Amino acid sequence: MLKRDRLSIIVVGLLTAIVVYFLWHELDGRGRQLEAALRHLDWRWLAAGMVAMIITIFLEAGVAWSLLNRSDRKKTSLAALLRVPLLNLLGTGLTPFATGGQPAQLYGLSRAGVEGGRATSVVLMKFLVYQIVVVLFFIIGYFSADSFIYSQVDPTFATFIPFAIAIHAVVIIGIALVMFWPALTLRLVDVISPIFKK
């Protein structure tokens, strides 16, 4: 075994031991609280949530299938495409700020037999649609409940909400430029990058 591999095993082992130690002490004596919560839990809502999650996985696989062309659809199967949303959930759950969702989807599509460039296009289109829906819901929620937001949230913090919407809007514009006007995108990068060079 290489020195680097041994060091990695030691680091992972130590981190796992630290996490287990803190969790053990944090949850010590709280078993009764969990027991009481489980007694009062409405299992029907839990089952409904599980069904909704399963439906979402199938719908996401269907979206990936609908964005593929005919030749790619022949190469792959629904079972292979079902791995894509599962890998997306794994990637978003494990990585900070859910940054691993798109690479995980790209890996899943590549494993399903889709060529890398086309798989990237599919992931980019899915992300674009997701961002548009998020911004629309942000705007609807913000303007329909702005008085409630400002009454419940600290005003200093609430001023960042329009800023967050603007960031999502910029991301949408950037993705649209990459997808539909790649030459213009490269020109804009050449113009803007010297500003940030310093």
C-alpha positions in Angstrom: 0.0 0.0 0.0 1.3 3.5 -0.9 2.2 6.0 1.8 -0.5 8.4 0.4 -3.2 5.7 0.6 -2.2 4.9 4.2 -2.4 8.6 5.1 -5.8 8.9 3.4 -7.1 5.9 5.4 -5.8 7.4 8.7 -7.4 10.8 8.0 -10.7 9.2 7.0 -10.6 7.0 10.1 -9.8 9.9 12.4 -12.6 12.1 11.0 -15.1 9.3 11.2 -14.1 8.7 14.9 -14.5 12.4 15.7 -17.9 12.6 14.0 -19.1 9.5 15.8 -17.8 10.8 19.2 -19.6 14.1 18.8 -22.8 12.5 17.6 -22.7 10.0 20.5 -22.4 12.8 23.1 -24.9 15.1 21.3 -27.6 12.4 21.1 -26.9 10.9 24.5 -30.1 10.8 26.6 -32.3 11.9 23.7 -33.6 8.4 22.8 -36.8 9.1 24.7 -37.5 12.2 22.7 -37.1 10.2 19.5 -39.3 7.5 20.9 -42.0 10.1 21.7 -41.7 11.7 18.3 -42.1 8.3 16.6 -45.3 7.6 18.7 -46.9 10.8 17.5 -45.6 10.5 13.9 -48.4 10.2 11.3 -47.0 7.4 9.1 -49.5 8.3 6.3 -47.6 11.5 5.6 -44.3 9.7 5.7 -45.6 7.2 3.1 -47.0 10.1 1.0 -43.5 11.7 1.1 -41.9 8.5 0.0 -44.3 8.1 -2.9 -43.7 11.7 -4.0 -40.0 11.1 -4.0 -40.3 7.9 -6.1 -42.6 9.8 -8.6 -40.0 12.6 -8.7 -37.2 10.1 -9.6 -39.3 8.6 -12.4 -40.3 12.1 -13.7 -36.6 13.2 -13.7 -35.6 10.1 -15.6 -38.5 10.9 -18.1 -37.1 14.4 -18.5 -33.6 13.1 -19.3 -35.1 10.7 -21.8 -37.2 13.4 -23.5 -34.1 15.6 -24.0 -32.2 12.8 -25.7 -32.3 12.4 -29.5 -33.6 9.2 -31.2 -30.2 7.5 -31.6 -29.3 8.0 -27.9 -32.8 6.7 -26.8 -32.1 3.5 -28.7 -28.7 3.1 -27.0 -30.0 3.5 -23.4 -32.9 2.2 -21.3 -35.3 3.6 -18.6 -33.5 1.5 -16.0 -30.2 3.1 -16.9 -31.7 6.6 -16.9 -33.2 6.0 -13.4 -29.7 6.1 -12.1 -29.3 9.7 -13.2 -31.7 11.3 -10.7 -30.4 8.9 -8.0 -26.9 10.0 -8.7 -28.1 13.6 -8.7 -29.5 13.2 -5.2 -26.3 11.5 -4.0 -24.1 14.3 -5.5 -26.2 17.1 -4.1 -26.4 15.5 -0.7 -22.7 14.8 -0.3 -21.1 17.9 -1.7 -21.0 21.4 -0.2 -23.6 23.8 -1.7 -25.0 20.8 -3.7 -22.3 21.4 -6.4 -21.9 17.7 -7.2 -25.4 17.2 -8.7 -24.6 18.2 -12.3 -21.3 16.2 -12.5 -23.1 13.2 -11.0 -25.8 13.4 -13.6 -23.2 13.7 -16.3 -21.5 10.6 -15.0 -24.9 8.8 -14.9 -25.7 9.7 -18.5 -22.3 8.7 -19.7 -22.7 5.3 -18.0 -26.1 5.0 -19.6 -24.5 5.1 -23.1 -24.9 8.8 -23.9 -21.9 10.5 -25.6 -20.2 13.0 -23.3 -21.0 16.2 -25.3 -24.7 15.3 -25.6 -24.8 14.3 -22.0 -23.4 17.8 -21.0 -26.1 19.4 -23.2 -28.8 17.5 -21.5 -27.6 18.4 -18.0 -27.2 22.0 -19.1 -30.8 22.1 -20.4 -32.2 20.5 -17.3 -30.2 23.0 -15.1 -31.5 25.9 -17.2 -35.2 24.9 -16.8 -34.6 24.3 -13.1 -33.1 27.8 -12.7 -35.9 29.5 -14.6 -38.5 27.7 -12.4 -36.6 28.7 -9.2 -36.4 32.4 -10.3 -40.1 32.4 -11.2 -41.1 31.0 -7.8 -38.7 33.4 -6.1 -40.3 36.4 -7.9 -43.9 35.2 -7.2 -43.1 34.4 -3.6 -41.3 37.7 -3.0 -43.9 40.0 -4.5 -46.9 38.1 -3.0 -45.4 38.0 0.5 -42.9 40.8 0.8 -44.7 42.4 3.8 -44.7 39.1 5.6 -41.0 38.5 4.8 -39.9 41.9 6.0 -42.0 41.6 9.2 -40.6 38.2 10.0 -37.0 38.5 8.8 -34.3 41.0 9.9 -34.4 43.9 7.4 -30.7 43.8 6.8 -30.9 40.1 5.9 -34.1 40.6 3.8 -32.3 43.1 1.6 -30.2 40.2 0.2 -33.3 38.5 -1.2 -33.5 40.6 -4.4 -29.7 40.2 -4.7 -30.1 36.4 -4.6 -32.8 36.6 -7.3 -30.5 38.7 -9.4 -27.7 36.1 -9.1 -30.1 33.4 -10.3 -31.1 35.6 -13.2 -27.5 36.2 -14.2 -26.9 32.4 -14.1 -29.9 31.9 -16.5 -28.6 34.5 -18.9 -25.1 33.0 -18.8 -26.4 29.5 -19.5 -28.6 30.8 -22.3 -25.6 32.6 -23.9 -23.5 29.4 -23.7 -26.2 27.3 -25.3 -27.5 29.6 -28.0 -24.7 32.2 -28.7 -21.3 30.6 -28.0 -19.4 33.0 -30.2 -20.9 36.0 -28.4 -20.2 34.3 -25.0 -16.5 33.9 -26.0 -16.3 37.6 -27.0 -17.9 38.7 -23.7 -15.4 36.6 -21.8 -12.6 38.2 -23.7 -13.9 41.6 -22.8 -14.8 41.0 -19.2 -11.8 38.8 -18.1 -9.2 41.6 -18.3 -11.3 43.6 -15.8 -11.0 40.8 -13.2 -7.4 39.9 -14.1 -5.9 42.4 -11.5 
